[in-house]
Amino acid sequence: LNEKGYDGSGFRRAHVELTRIVIDAMGRAGVRRLLQMSALRTGDGGQSWYLKTRAEAEALVRASSLDWTIFRPG
């Protein structure tokens, strides 16, 4: 669950920026429900960029006006 480099930029693009794009597109299209696939241990203080950016993405979903379900499979 690591990537090349040490800044988390790849995970940030994949998890945070893409989630923001999807939320915006859903609003424009009038789609109300988002099913977000996250990861086990997201939000429990994990120090990897993977878990940190997953937590940021979840926060975006929760703060949106959408109806949402977040899955955290193992």
C-alpha positions as CSV (number, residue, x, y, z in Angstrom):
1,L,0.0,0.0,0.0
2,N,2.8,2.3,-0.8
3,E,3.7,4.2,-4.0
4,K,6.8,5.6,-5.6
5,G,8.0,8.8,-3.9
6,Y,7.2,10.0,-0.5
7,D,4.5,12.7,-0.9
8,G,1.4,10.6,-1.5
9,S,0.5,12.6,-4.7
10,G,-0.6,9.5,-6.6
11,F,-2.9,8.3,-3.9
12,R,-4.2,11.9,-3.5
13,R,-5.1,12.1,-7.2
14,A,-6.7,8.7,-7.2
15,H,-8.6,9.0,-3.9
16,V,-9.2,12.7,-3.2
17,E,-9.2,14.5,-6.5
18,L,-11.2,11.9,-8.3
19,T,-13.7,11.8,-5.5
20,R,-14.1,15.5,-5.7
21,I,-14.6,15.3,-9.5
22,V,-17.2,12.5,-9.1
23,I,-19.2,14.5,-6.4
24,D,-19.2,17.6,-8.6
25,A,-20.3,15.5,-11.7
26,M,-23.1,13.8,-9.7
27,G,-24.4,17.2,-8.6
28,R,-24.5,18.5,-12.2
29,A,-26.2,15.3,-13.4
30,G,-28.8,15.2,-10.5
31,V,-27.5,11.8,-9.2
32,R,-28.3,11.6,-5.5
33,R,-26.6,8.4,-4.2
34,L,-22.9,7.6,-4.1
35,L,-21.5,4.2,-3.1
36,Q,-17.9,4.9,-2.0
37,M,-15.4,2.0,-1.8
38,S,-12.9,2.8,0.9
39,A,-10.6,0.5,2.9
40,L,-10.4,-1.3,6.2
41,R,-8.7,0.8,8.9
42,T,-9.4,4.1,7.1
43,G,-9.9,6.9,9.7
44,D,-8.3,5.1,12.6
45,G,-5.1,7.1,12.4
46,G,-3.2,5.0,9.9
47,Q,0.0,6.7,8.8
48,S,0.3,5.4,5.2
49,W,-0.6,7.8,2.4
50,Y,-3.0,5.2,1.2
51,L,-5.1,5.4,4.4
52,K,-4.7,9.2,4.9
53,T,-6.0,9.9,1.4
54,R,-8.8,7.4,1.8
55,A,-9.8,9.2,4.9
56,E,-9.8,12.6,3.1
57,A,-12.0,11.1,0.3
58,E,-14.4,9.8,2.9
59,A,-14.6,13.3,4.5
60,L,-15.4,14.8,1.1
61,V,-18.3,12.3,0.7
62,R,-19.6,12.9,4.2
63,A,-19.5,16.7,3.7
64,S,-21.3,16.5,0.4
65,S,-25.1,17.0,0.0
66,L,-25.4,13.5,-1.5
67,D,-26.9,10.4,0.0
68,W,-24.0,8.0,0.5
69,T,-22.8,4.6,1.6
70,I,-19.2,4.0,2.4
71,F,-17.8,0.4,2.3
72,R,-14.6,-0.5,4.1
73,P,-13.8,-4.1,2.9
74,G,-10.8,-5.9,4.3
